[in-house]
């Protein structure tokens, strides 16, 4: 539908989005490690670290050769595995464009907790929808869905550059592409589209992100913030206009007209 390229949203509370950068590096390193290991190594990693609902729910048993971690940890480990470079690149592009400002609004530690909980929620919702599925779930899409909806709630009016239909560059308010993106996930989940994409995981991440951003955002961070360009900042060429002196206060004995009060200050 659209590819995010860049936003005009500066950082306000942190100097560097090092958690976002760290997550991107971690995902890239894991992908390179599995890809360079060859097909057999990749398949073993997917089975051993991916989220398999039937295994987690004890309706099926994983071959002991592929048991790497306790089953419960796969609620997190699946989110660092990707099927191919395009799968990885798409998720990391969304994280790069939108993650820094969500990290800015939440703070480093709370943002990391937020990201991981959105990943857990994505797997959990997939597990509820496909309780007995033996297909491994992999990819950061659940966590990324949480980041996207958090950005939508925090900064809907910030201008973003996107490629609409992967070819038309547009600079538009964030709420336009992001609401369309969320709506698309809901429609595809309801319609049961494309078996190779876990729409349920996306929905789980969206729900978690919408709730958690309200709880975890730093004190004083508003919701639905205006775009940076909506705030007028004086420049050397345009000094701020001098404020006119305030009118003197009327004497206490002078009547002032107001709603329900004619003998004193409103």
Secondary structure, 3 states (H helix, E strand, C coil): CEEEEEECCCCCCCCCCHHHHHHHHHHHHHHHHHHHCCHHHHHHHHHHHCECHHHHCCCCCCCHHHCCCCHHHHHHHHHHCCCCHHHHHHHHHHHHHHHHHHHHHHCHHHHHHHHHHHHHHHHHHHHHHCCCCCCCECCCHHHHHHHHHHHHHHCCCCEEEEEECCCEEEEEEHHHHHHHHHHHHHHHHHHCCCCCCCHHHHHHHHHHHHHHHHHHCCCCCCCCCCCHHHCCCCECCECCCCCCCCCCCCCCCCCCCECCECCCCC
